[in-house]
Amino acid sequence: MTFDFLRILVLVSAGLSLAALSAMAVRAFGFGRPRYLSRPQGRTGKGVVYAFGRGMVEKESVTLHRPTFFGGIAYHGAIFVGFAYLFWHVFRIPAAPPVWFFPPVLLGGTLIGLALLVKRIKSPHLRKLSCPDDFFANVLVDLFLAAAFLHTMIPALETAFFILSVVLFLYVPIGKIRHCFFFFYTRMVFAVHFGRRGALPGTSREIRS
């Protein structure tokens, strides 16, 4: 009975989180589209391709910090795997989760998250740029990944795993973790605007007089 209640609680918290994020997105769209008075000087489609392709790795913040960049990709990938593992158990999928996949990914994500946290703490520049939310979000996600990993070996930890998941879902809309939802929105706005202006590599086109 306790596990059934917690499963429902996880689904409710996930629903509330998604609803809150969707409301924020609708609010962002409420500002309206920019009104352009000039003809397009570039191709928005190529702008989107660049923004989600080369533009992701050609930024100065990436070229100067490639290990952190690839670590961040692996970290975020592990988080999505953690959610997949969570819902695997919430929906009681009959097939057992593959032990060759979930445990190493979840453990790797936990270790990478801790490494990024240590880097943020030890780096004077990162400390100055950080706020309490940066540290709390990192710790909360690391605990979630660690709980998921431990649950793969100790099923009796399901209560703690579900409770941590509920806390994480409720925190997402009010903390910095919501960037995982709005990243795609802001990247698309950037791609469409600067792609239309031909300001991104490979997007400009000759304008006929």
C-alpha positions as CSV (number, residue, x, y, z in Angstrom):
1,M,0.0,0.0,0.0
2,T,2.8,2.4,0.8
3,F,4.5,1.8,-2.5
4,D,1.3,2.3,-4.4
5,F,0.8,5.6,-2.6
6,L,4.3,6.7,-3.4
7,R,3.9,5.7,-7.1
8,I,0.9,7.9,-7.3
9,L,2.8,10.7,-5.5
10,V,5.6,10.4,-8.0
11,L,3.2,10.7,-10.9
12,V,1.3,13.6,-9.3
13,S,4.5,15.5,-8.6
14,A,5.8,14.8,-12.2
15,G,2.4,16.1,-13.5
16,L,2.6,19.2,-11.4
17,S,6.1,19.9,-12.5
18,L,5.2,19.4,-16.2
19,A,2.2,21.7,-15.8
20,A,4.2,24.4,-14.2
21,L,6.9,24.3,-16.9
22,S,4.3,24.3,-19.6
23,A,2.6,27.4,-18.0
24,M,6.0,29.1,-18.0
25,A,6.5,28.3,-21.6
26,V,3.1,29.6,-22.6
27,R,3.9,32.8,-20.6
28,A,7.2,33.1,-22.5
29,F,5.3,32.7,-25.9
30,G,2.9,35.4,-24.6
31,F,5.4,38.1,-25.4
32,G,4.7,37.5,-29.0
33,R,6.9,37.1,-32.0
34,P,9.1,40.0,-33.1
35,R,7.8,42.1,-36.0
36,Y,10.5,42.2,-38.7
37,L,10.4,45.2,-41.0
38,S,13.1,44.0,-43.3
39,R,13.3,41.0,-45.7
40,P,15.1,37.9,-44.4
41,Q,18.9,37.9,-45.1
42,G,19.4,34.3,-44.1
43,R,17.7,30.9,-43.8
44,T,16.0,30.1,-40.5
45,G,16.2,26.3,-41.2
46,K,19.9,26.4,-41.5
47,G,20.0,28.5,-38.4
48,V,18.3,25.7,-36.4
49,V,20.7,23.1,-37.9
50,Y,23.7,25.2,-36.8
51,A,22.3,26.1,-33.4
52,F,21.7,22.4,-32.5
53,G,24.8,21.2,-34.3
54,R,28.1,23.0,-34.8
55,G,26.9,25.9,-32.7
56,M,26.8,23.6,-29.7
57,V,30.6,22.9,-29.9
58,E,32.0,26.0,-31.4
59,K,31.2,28.2,-28.4
60,E,34.2,29.7,-26.6
61,S,32.9,28.2,-23.3
62,V,33.1,24.8,-24.9
63,T,36.4,25.0,-26.8
64,L,38.2,26.2,-23.7
65,H,36.6,23.6,-21.4
66,R,36.0,20.5,-23.5
67,P,36.2,17.9,-20.6
68,T,33.6,19.9,-18.7
69,F,31.4,20.1,-21.8
70,F,31.5,16.4,-22.5
71,G,31.1,15.6,-18.8
72,G,28.0,17.8,-18.8
73,I,26.5,16.0,-21.7
74,A,27.1,12.6,-20.0
75,Y,25.7,14.0,-16.8
76,H,22.5,15.2,-18.4
77,G,22.2,12.0,-20.3
78,A,22.4,10.0,-17.1
79,I,19.7,12.2,-15.6
80,F,17.3,11.3,-18.4
81,V,18.3,7.6,-17.9
82,G,17.5,8.0,-14.2
83,F,14.0,9.3,-15.1
84,A,13.6,6.3,-17.4
85,Y,14.6,3.9,-14.6
86,L,12.2,5.7,-12.2
87,F,9.2,5.4,-14.5
88,W,10.2,1.8,-15.3
89,H,9.4,1.0,-11.7
90,V,6.5,3.4,-11.2
91,F,4.6,1.9,-14.1
92,R,5.7,-1.6,-13.0
93,I,7.0,-2.7,-16.4
94,P,7.0,-6.5,-16.3
95,A,10.4,-6.9,-17.9
96,A,13.4,-6.5,-15.5
97,P,15.5,-3.4,-16.2
98,P,18.7,-4.4,-18.0
99,V,21.5,-4.6,-15.4
100,W,24.1,-4.1,-18.0
101,F,22.8,-0.6,-18.8
102,F,21.2,1.2,-15.9
103,P,23.7,0.6,-13.0
104,P,26.9,1.8,-14.8
105,V,25.1,4.8,-16.4
106,L,23.6,5.9,-13.1
107,L,26.8,5.4,-11.2
108,G,28.8,7.2,-13.9
109,G,26.3,10.1,-13.8
110,T,26.6,10.3,-10.0
111,L,30.4,10.5,-10.1
112,I,30.4,13.1,-12.9
113,G,27.9,15.2,-11.0
114,L,30.1,15.1,-7.9
115,A,33.1,16.0,-9.9
116,L,31.3,19.0,-11.4
117,L,30.2,20.0,-7.9
118,V,33.8,19.8,-6.6
119,K,35.0,21.9,-9.6
120,R,32.4,24.5,-8.8
121,I,33.5,24.6,-5.2
122,K,37.2,24.7,-5.8
123,S,37.3,27.1,-8.7
124,P,37.3,30.8,-7.5
125,H,35.7,32.0,-10.7
126,L,32.9,29.5,-10.6
127,R,32.3,30.2,-6.9
128,K,31.8,33.9,-7.7
129,L,29.4,33.1,-10.5
130,S,27.4,30.6,-8.4
131,C,24.4,31.1,-6.2
132,P,23.1,28.7,-3.6
133,D,20.7,27.3,-6.1
134,D,23.6,26.0,-8.2
135,F,24.9,23.9,-5.4
136,F,21.6,22.7,-4.1
137,A,20.4,21.6,-7.6
138,N,23.6,19.7,-8.2
139,V,23.4,17.9,-4.8
140,L,19.7,17.1,-5.3
141,V,20.3,15.6,-8.7
142,D,23.3,13.7,-7.5
143,L,21.3,12.2,-4.7
144,F,18.6,11.2,-7.1
145,L,21.1,9.4,-9.4
146,A,22.8,7.8,-6.4
147,A,19.4,6.6,-5.0
148,A,18.5,5.2,-8.5
149,F,21.9,3.4,-8.6
150,L,21.6,2.0,-5.1
151,H,18.0,0.9,-5.9
152,T,19.3,-1.3,-8.8
153,M,21.2,-3.4,-6.1
154,I,18.9,-2.9,-3.1
155,P,15.2,-2.9,-4.0
156,A,14.3,-2.2,-0.4
157,L,15.4,1.4,-1.0
158,E,12.5,2.1,-3.2
159,T,10.7,4.3,-0.6
160,A,13.7,6.6,-0.4
161,F,14.2,6.6,-4.1
162,F,10.5,7.6,-4.7
163,I,10.6,10.3,-2.1
164,L,13.7,11.8,-3.5
165,S,12.1,11.7,-6.9
166,V,9.0,13.6,-5.6
167,V,11.3,16.3,-4.1
168,L,13.2,16.6,-7.4
169,F,10.0,17.0,-9.5
170,L,8.6,19.6,-7.2
171,Y,11.8,21.5,-7.2
172,V,12.3,21.5,-11.0
173,P,10.0,24.5,-11.8
174,I,11.3,26.7,-9.0
175,G,15.0,26.1,-9.3
176,K,17.7,26.2,-12.0
177,I,16.9,22.7,-13.1
178,R,14.1,24.1,-15.2
179,H,16.8,25.0,-17.7
180,C,16.7,21.4,-19.0
181,F,13.2,22.3,-20.3
182,F,13.8,25.8,-21.5
183,F,17.2,25.1,-23.1
184,F,15.4,23.9,-26.3
185,Y,13.1,26.9,-26.3
186,T,15.8,29.5,-26.0
187,R,18.1,27.7,-28.4
188,M,15.2,27.7,-31.0
189,V,14.6,31.4,-30.5
190,F,18.3,32.1,-31.0
191,A,18.4,30.0,-34.1
192,V,15.3,31.5,-35.8
193,H,16.3,35.1,-35.0
194,F,19.9,35.0,-36.0
195,G,19.4,32.5,-38.8
196,R,16.9,34.9,-40.4
197,R,19.4,37.7,-40.2
198,G,22.1,35.5,-41.7
199,A,24.3,36.1,-38.7
200,L,25.1,32.4,-38.1
201,P,27.6,30.5,-40.2
202,G,26.1,29.0,-43.3
203,T,22.8,30.8,-43.0
204,S,23.3,33.9,-45.2
205,R,21.9,34.1,-48.7
206,E,22.2,36.6,-51.6
207,I,19.3,39.0,-51.6
208,R,17.8,39.8,-55.0
209,S,17.2,43.4,-55.8
